[in-house]
Amino acid sequence: MSDDSASETTRGSDGDGRVPVLLVRGDREYLVQPGGEQGTDLGVLEVPEDVQPGETIETHLGDEFQVRRLRGPDLFHHFERTGAPMVPRDVGLVIGETGISRGDRVLDTGTGTGVLSASMARAGASVVTYERNPEFAEVARENMALGGVADAVDVRTGDLTEELEELEDESFDVLTLDTGDAPSVVEHAPDLLVDGGFVAVYSPFIESTREVVHAAREAGLSNVRTRETIQREMQFDDRGSRPSTAPVGHTGYLTIARNV
Ligand SMILES: C[S@@+](CC[C@H](N)C(=O)[O-])C[C@H]1O[C@@H](n2cnc3c(N)ncnc32)[C@H](O)[C@@H]1O
Protein backbone atom coordinates (compact mmCIF):
# COMPACT_ATOMS: atom_id res chain seq x y z
CA MET A 1 0.00 0.00 0.00
CA SER A 2 1.48 3.37 -0.93
CA ASP A 3 -0.74 5.42 1.36
CA ASP A 4 -2.32 5.17 4.80
CA SER A 5 -5.78 5.50 3.35
CA ALA A 6 -5.20 2.63 0.94
CA SER A 7 -7.91 0.51 2.45
CA GLU A 8 -10.40 3.39 2.54
CA THR A 9 -13.26 2.85 0.15
CA THR A 10 -16.44 4.61 -0.85
CA ARG A 11 -18.53 1.44 -0.82
CA GLY A 12 -21.86 2.23 0.81
CA SER A 13 -20.78 5.71 1.86
CA ASP A 14 -23.71 7.36 0.14
CA GLY A 15 -26.12 4.62 1.06
CA ASP A 16 -29.04 7.03 1.26
CA GLY A 17 -30.25 5.99 -2.19
CA ARG A 18 -30.35 9.53 -3.53
CA VAL A 19 -30.08 9.84 -7.28
CA PRO A 20 -28.35 12.99 -8.59
CA VAL A 21 -30.18 15.16 -11.12
CA LEU A 22 -29.23 17.82 -13.64
CA LEU A 23 -30.70 21.30 -13.31
CA VAL A 24 -30.77 22.97 -16.71
CA ARG A 25 -31.62 26.43 -18.04
CA GLY A 26 -30.26 27.29 -21.50
CA ASP A 27 -26.46 26.93 -21.34
CA ARG A 28 -26.48 26.65 -17.56
CA GLU A 29 -26.26 23.11 -16.21
CA TYR A 30 -25.61 21.84 -12.68
CA LEU A 31 -25.31 18.28 -11.40
CA VAL A 32 -26.74 18.18 -7.87
CA GLN A 33 -27.82 15.80 -5.12
CA PRO A 34 -31.46 15.92 -3.98
CA GLY A 35 -31.67 17.86 -0.74
CA GLY A 36 -28.70 20.04 -1.73
CA GLU A 37 -28.34 23.72 -2.50
CA GLN A 38 -26.83 25.17 -5.67
CA GLY A 39 -25.67 28.74 -6.09
CA THR A 40 -26.10 30.19 -9.60
CA ASP A 41 -25.73 33.66 -11.12
CA LEU A 42 -29.55 33.69 -11.21
CA GLY A 43 -29.92 32.99 -7.49
CA VAL A 44 -29.89 29.98 -5.19
CA LEU A 45 -31.62 26.71 -6.07
CA GLU A 46 -32.84 24.62 -3.17
CA VAL A 47 -33.24 21.07 -4.43
CA PRO A 48 -36.06 19.13 -2.69
CA GLU A 49 -35.22 15.64 -1.36
CA ASP A 50 -37.95 14.16 -3.55
CA VAL A 51 -37.04 16.09 -6.73
CA GLN A 52 -38.03 14.24 -9.92
CA PRO A 53 -36.87 14.53 -13.56
CA GLY A 54 -39.43 16.48 -15.60
CA GLU A 55 -40.15 18.93 -12.79
CA THR A 56 -39.22 22.61 -12.72
CA ILE A 57 -37.64 24.36 -9.75
CA GLU A 58 -37.06 28.07 -9.19
CA THR A 59 -34.14 30.01 -7.79
CA HIS A 60 -34.92 32.28 -4.84
CA LEU A 61 -35.09 35.08 -7.45
CA GLY A 62 -37.76 33.23 -9.41
CA ASP A 63 -35.81 31.90 -12.43
CA GLU A 64 -36.86 28.42 -13.55
CA PHE A 65 -34.58 25.42 -14.10
CA GLN A 66 -35.67 22.09 -15.65
CA VAL A 67 -34.85 18.90 -13.76
CA ARG A 68 -33.27 16.19 -15.92
CA ARG A 69 -32.12 12.65 -15.25
CA LEU A 70 -28.34 12.21 -15.29
CA ARG A 71 -27.05 10.28 -18.34
CA GLY A 72 -23.62 8.81 -19.05
CA PRO A 73 -22.03 11.65 -21.07
CA ASP A 74 -22.99 14.11 -18.31
CA LEU A 75 -20.31 12.50 -16.11
CA PHE A 76 -17.63 13.69 -18.54
CA HIS A 77 -18.95 17.24 -18.45
CA HIS A 78 -19.74 17.56 -14.74
CA PHE A 79 -17.22 15.54 -12.76
CA GLU A 80 -14.44 17.57 -11.13
CA ARG A 81 -11.39 16.87 -13.30
CA THR A 82 -8.05 15.48 -12.18
CA GLY A 83 -6.45 12.81 -14.41
CA ALA A 84 -7.57 13.33 -18.06
CA PRO A 85 -11.05 11.75 -18.24
CA MET A 86 -11.93 9.27 -20.97
CA VAL A 87 -14.20 10.77 -23.64
CA PRO A 88 -17.69 9.24 -24.06
CA ARG A 89 -16.89 7.47 -27.35
CA ASP A 90 -13.86 5.71 -25.82
CA VAL A 91 -15.91 4.71 -22.79
CA GLY A 92 -18.39 3.24 -25.28
CA LEU A 93 -15.63 1.31 -27.03
CA VAL A 94 -14.27 -0.14 -23.78
CA ILE A 95 -17.74 -1.26 -22.68
CA GLY A 96 -18.69 -2.50 -26.13
CA GLU A 97 -15.47 -4.43 -26.75
CA THR A 98 -15.44 -6.12 -23.34
CA GLY A 99 -19.19 -6.59 -22.90
CA ILE A 100 -19.17 -5.12 -19.39
CA SER A 101 -22.61 -5.65 -17.89
CA ARG A 102 -24.56 -6.30 -14.71
CA GLY A 103 -22.82 -8.58 -12.26
CA ASP A 104 -19.31 -8.16 -13.69
CA ARG A 105 -16.35 -7.43 -11.40
CA VAL A 106 -13.94 -4.96 -12.97
CA LEU A 107 -10.42 -3.96 -11.87
CA ASP A 108 -9.60 -0.46 -13.16
CA THR A 109 -6.47 1.74 -12.97
CA GLY A 110 -5.87 4.64 -12.68
CA THR A 111 -9.06 6.13 -11.46
CA GLY A 112 -8.18 9.72 -12.44
CA THR A 113 -11.39 11.73 -12.70
CA GLY A 114 -13.32 8.48 -12.55
CA VAL A 115 -15.37 8.80 -15.71
CA LEU A 116 -14.58 5.27 -16.92
CA SER A 117 -15.14 3.72 -13.46
CA ALA A 118 -18.46 5.48 -13.00
CA SER A 119 -19.61 4.58 -16.52
CA MET A 120 -18.83 0.90 -16.00
CA ALA A 121 -20.71 1.01 -12.69
CA ARG A 122 -23.68 2.58 -14.44
CA ALA A 123 -23.56 -0.35 -16.88
CA GLY A 124 -24.05 -2.63 -13.86
CA ALA A 125 -20.49 -3.65 -12.95
CA SER A 126 -18.92 -3.65 -9.53
CA VAL A 127 -15.62 -1.77 -9.89
CA VAL A 128 -12.39 -1.78 -7.85
CA THR A 129 -10.25 1.13 -9.02
CA TYR A 130 -6.77 2.27 -7.90
CA GLU A 131 -5.48 5.84 -7.90
CA ARG A 132 -1.94 6.50 -6.70
CA ASN A 133 -2.45 10.24 -6.13
CA PRO A 134 -4.31 10.57 -2.80
CA GLU A 135 -5.83 13.94 -3.72
CA PHE A 136 -7.11 12.58 -7.03
CA ALA A 137 -8.54 9.56 -5.20
CA GLU A 138 -10.43 11.82 -2.82
CA VAL A 139 -11.91 13.83 -5.71
CA ALA A 140 -12.84 10.58 -7.44
CA ARG A 141 -14.74 9.43 -4.35
CA GLU A 142 -16.71 12.67 -4.40
CA ASN A 143 -17.33 12.22 -8.12
CA MET A 144 -18.65 8.69 -7.52
CA ALA A 145 -21.11 10.05 -4.95
CA LEU A 146 -22.14 12.81 -7.35
CA GLY A 147 -22.62 10.21 -10.11
CA GLY A 148 -24.78 8.06 -7.83
CA VAL A 149 -22.39 5.07 -8.03
CA ALA A 150 -20.45 5.24 -4.75
CA ASP A 151 -21.92 1.89 -3.71
CA ALA A 152 -20.62 0.20 -6.86
CA VAL A 153 -17.14 1.77 -7.13
CA ASP A 154 -14.45 1.01 -4.57
CA VAL A 155 -11.86 3.78 -5.00
CA ARG A 156 -8.60 2.59 -3.41
CA THR A 157 -5.66 4.90 -2.89
CA GLY A 158 -2.51 3.15 -4.07
CA ASP A 159 -0.29 2.19 -6.97
CA LEU A 160 -1.70 -0.92 -8.60
CA THR A 161 1.76 -2.21 -9.51
CA GLU A 162 2.47 -2.41 -5.74
CA GLU A 163 -0.89 -4.01 -4.92
CA LEU A 164 -0.80 -6.99 -7.26
CA GLU A 165 0.11 -9.49 -4.52
CA GLU A 166 -2.83 -8.26 -2.42
CA LEU A 167 -5.14 -9.06 -5.33
CA GLU A 168 -3.76 -12.57 -5.87
CA ASP A 169 -6.83 -14.28 -4.45
CA GLU A 170 -9.33 -12.14 -6.33
CA SER A 171 -10.49 -12.57 -9.87
CA PHE A 172 -12.10 -10.10 -12.21
CA ASP A 173 -14.13 -10.34 -15.38
CA VAL A 174 -12.45 -7.31 -16.96
CA LEU A 175 -9.22 -5.39 -16.34
CA THR A 176 -9.20 -1.78 -17.62
CA LEU A 177 -5.95 0.22 -17.67
CA ASP A 178 -5.47 3.90 -18.49
CA THR A 179 -1.89 4.44 -17.21
CA GLY A 180 1.62 4.74 -18.62
CA ASP A 181 2.77 1.65 -16.71
CA ALA A 182 -0.01 -0.57 -18.09
CA PRO A 183 2.47 -3.09 -19.60
CA SER A 184 3.73 -4.08 -16.13
CA VAL A 185 0.15 -4.87 -15.08
CA VAL A 186 -0.77 -6.64 -18.32
CA GLU A 187 1.99 -9.18 -17.51
CA HIS A 188 -0.13 -10.27 -14.54
CA ALA A 189 -3.47 -10.30 -16.36
CA PRO A 190 -3.80 -14.11 -16.43
CA ASP A 191 -3.58 -14.17 -12.61
CA LEU A 192 -6.16 -11.39 -12.23
CA LEU A 193 -8.78 -12.48 -14.74
CA VAL A 194 -11.35 -15.25 -14.91
CA ASP A 195 -11.12 -17.62 -17.84
CA GLY A 196 -12.48 -15.69 -20.85
CA GLY A 197 -12.05 -12.32 -19.14
CA PHE A 198 -10.93 -9.24 -21.05
CA VAL A 199 -8.14 -6.69 -20.73
CA ALA A 200 -8.72 -3.22 -22.21
CA VAL A 201 -5.77 -0.81 -22.29
CA TYR A 202 -6.12 2.78 -23.36
CA SER A 203 -2.83 4.43 -24.40
CA PRO A 204 -2.33 7.87 -25.92
CA PHE A 205 1.00 6.97 -27.62
CA ILE A 206 2.18 4.34 -30.09
CA GLU A 207 5.31 3.54 -28.05
CA SER A 208 3.38 2.51 -24.93
CA THR A 209 0.81 0.70 -27.07
CA ARG A 210 3.57 -1.41 -28.60
CA GLU A 211 4.79 -2.37 -25.11
CA VAL A 212 1.24 -3.30 -24.11
CA VAL A 213 0.86 -5.58 -27.13
CA HIS A 214 4.24 -7.20 -26.39
CA ALA A 215 3.30 -7.76 -22.71
CA ALA A 216 -0.09 -9.23 -23.68
CA ARG A 217 1.49 -11.69 -26.11
CA GLU A 218 4.22 -12.67 -23.62
CA ALA A 219 1.56 -13.27 -20.97
CA GLY A 220 -0.19 -15.69 -23.34
CA LEU A 221 -3.35 -13.60 -23.78
CA SER A 222 -5.23 -14.24 -27.00
CA ASN A 223 -7.07 -12.13 -29.58
CA VAL A 224 -4.70 -9.22 -28.95
CA ARG A 225 -6.00 -6.33 -31.10
CA THR A 226 -5.19 -2.62 -31.14
CA ARG A 227 -7.32 0.03 -32.80
CA GLU A 228 -6.80 3.75 -33.05
CA THR A 229 -9.80 5.61 -31.66
CA ILE A 230 -10.62 8.41 -34.01
CA GLN A 231 -13.83 10.12 -35.03
CA ARG A 232 -14.57 12.72 -37.69
CA GLU A 233 -17.22 15.24 -36.81
CA MET A 234 -19.45 16.25 -39.71
CA GLN A 235 -20.48 19.80 -40.55
CA PHE A 236 -23.88 20.56 -42.08
CA ASP A 237 -24.54 24.14 -43.16
CA ASP A 238 -26.12 26.15 -46.02
CA ARG A 239 -23.08 25.67 -48.25
CA GLY A 240 -23.05 21.88 -47.97
CA SER A 241 -22.01 18.92 -45.87
CA ARG A 242 -18.49 17.71 -45.15
CA PRO A 243 -16.19 16.49 -42.37
CA SER A 244 -15.32 19.25 -39.92
CA THR A 245 -12.10 21.12 -40.73
CA ALA A 246 -11.33 21.23 -37.00
CA PRO A 247 -8.38 19.03 -35.91
CA VAL A 248 -8.67 15.28 -36.45
CA GLY A 249 -10.40 13.57 -33.54
CA HIS A 250 -7.62 11.18 -32.48
CA THR A 251 -7.69 10.39 -28.78
CA GLY A 252 -5.61 7.23 -28.40
CA TYR A 253 -5.14 3.52 -29.02
CA LEU A 254 -7.32 0.87 -27.47
CA THR A 255 -5.79 -2.58 -27.05
CA ILE A 256 -8.13 -5.45 -26.23
CA ALA A 257 -6.98 -8.95 -25.31
CA ARG A 258 -8.64 -12.03 -23.83
CA ASN A 259 -7.62 -14.50 -21.18
CA VAL A 260 -8.27 -17.72 -23.10
C1 LIG B 1 -5.56 9.33 -17.67
S1 LIG B 1 -5.97 9.25 -15.97
C2 LIG B 1 -7.29 8.08 -15.95
C3 LIG B 1 -8.62 8.69 -16.35
C4 LIG B 1 -9.80 7.77 -16.14
N1 LIG B 1 -9.73 6.61 -16.98
C5 LIG B 1 -11.10 8.52 -16.37
O1 LIG B 1 -11.88 8.12 -17.26
O2 LIG B 1 -11.39 9.52 -15.69
C6 LIG B 1 -4.63 8.30 -15.34
C7 LIG B 1 -4.59 8.27 -13.81
O3 LIG B 1 -3.86 7.12 -13.42
C8 LIG B 1 -3.12 7.37 -12.27
N2 LIG B 1 -2.06 6.33 -12.25
C9 LIG B 1 -1.03 6.19 -13.12
N3 LIG B 1 -0.35 5.06 -12.85
C10 LIG B 1 -0.98 4.46 -11.79
C11 LIG B 1 -0.77 3.26 -11.07
N4 LIG B 1 0.23 2.43 -11.37
N5 LIG B 1 -1.60 2.94 -10.05
C12 LIG B 1 -2.61 3.79 -9.71
N6 LIG B 1 -2.87 4.94 -10.37
C13 LIG B 1 -2.07 5.27 -11.40
C14 LIG B 1 -2.66 8.81 -12.46
O4 LIG B 1 -2.37 9.42 -11.22
C15 LIG B 1 -3.87 9.44 -13.17
O5 LIG B 1 -4.74 10.05 -12.25
Ligand as a Chemical Component Dictionary entry (heavy atoms), coordinates in Angstrom:
data_LIG
# 
_chem_comp.id                   LIG 
_chem_comp.type                 NON-POLYMER 
_chem_comp.pdbx_formal_charge   0 
_chem_comp.three_letter_code    LIG 
# 
loop_
_chem_comp_atom.comp_id 
_chem_comp_atom.atom_id 
_chem_comp_atom.alt_atom_id 
_chem_comp_atom.type_symbol 
_chem_comp_atom.charge 
_chem_comp_atom.model_Cartn_x 
_chem_comp_atom.model_Cartn_y 
_chem_comp_atom.model_Cartn_z 
_chem_comp_atom.pdbx_ordinal 
LIG C1  C1  C 0  -5.563  9.335  -17.670 1  
LIG S1  S1  S 1  -5.970  9.254  -15.969 2  
LIG C2  C2  C 0  -7.294  8.078  -15.952 3  
LIG C3  C3  C 0  -8.624  8.686  -16.351 4  
LIG C4  C4  C 0  -9.795  7.773  -16.136 5  
LIG N1  N1  N 0  -9.730  6.605  -16.981 6  
LIG C5  C5  C 0  -11.101 8.521  -16.370 7  
LIG O1  O1  O 0  -11.883 8.116  -17.256 8  
LIG O2  O2  O -1 -11.385 9.516  -15.692 9  
LIG C6  C6  C 0  -4.631  8.301  -15.338 10 
LIG C7  C7  C 0  -4.586  8.271  -13.810 11 
LIG O3  O3  O 0  -3.861  7.120  -13.422 12 
LIG C8  C8  C 0  -3.119  7.373  -12.265 13 
LIG N2  N2  N 0  -2.064  6.328  -12.252 14 
LIG C9  C9  C 0  -1.033  6.195  -13.115 15 
LIG N3  N3  N 0  -0.346  5.056  -12.855 16 
LIG C10 C10 C 0  -0.975  4.455  -11.793 17 
LIG C11 C11 C 0  -0.767  3.255  -11.067 18 
LIG N4  N4  N 0  0.228   2.427  -11.372 19 
LIG N5  N5  N 0  -1.600  2.940  -10.049 20 
LIG C12 C12 C 0  -2.614  3.787  -9.711  21 
LIG N6  N6  N 0  -2.874  4.939  -10.373 22 
LIG C13 C13 C 0  -2.072  5.271  -11.401 23 
LIG C14 C14 C 0  -2.660  8.814  -12.455 24 
LIG O4  O4  O 0  -2.372  9.423  -11.218 25 
LIG C15 C15 C 0  -3.871  9.440  -13.170 26 
LIG O5  O5  O 0  -4.741  10.047 -12.250 27 
# 
loop_
_chem_comp_bond.comp_id 
_chem_comp_bond.atom_id_1 
_chem_comp_bond.atom_id_2 
_chem_comp_bond.value_order 
_chem_comp_bond.pdbx_ordinal 
LIG C1  S1  SING 1  
LIG S1  C2  SING 2  
LIG S1  C6  SING 3  
LIG C2  C3  SING 4  
LIG C3  C4  SING 5  
LIG C4  N1  SING 6  
LIG C4  C5  SING 7  
LIG C5  O1  DOUB 8  
LIG C5  O2  SING 9  
LIG C6  C7  SING 10 
LIG C7  O3  SING 11 
LIG C7  C15 SING 12 
LIG O3  C8  SING 13 
LIG C8  N2  SING 14 
LIG C8  C14 SING 15 
LIG N2  C9  SING 16 
LIG N2  C13 SING 17 
LIG C9  N3  DOUB 18 
LIG N3  C10 SING 19 
LIG C10 C11 SING 20 
LIG C10 C13 DOUB 21 
LIG C11 N4  SING 22 
LIG C11 N5  DOUB 23 
LIG N5  C12 SING 24 
LIG C12 N6  DOUB 25 
LIG N6  C13 SING 26 
LIG C14 O4  SING 27 
LIG C14 C15 SING 28 
LIG C15 O5  SING 29 
# 
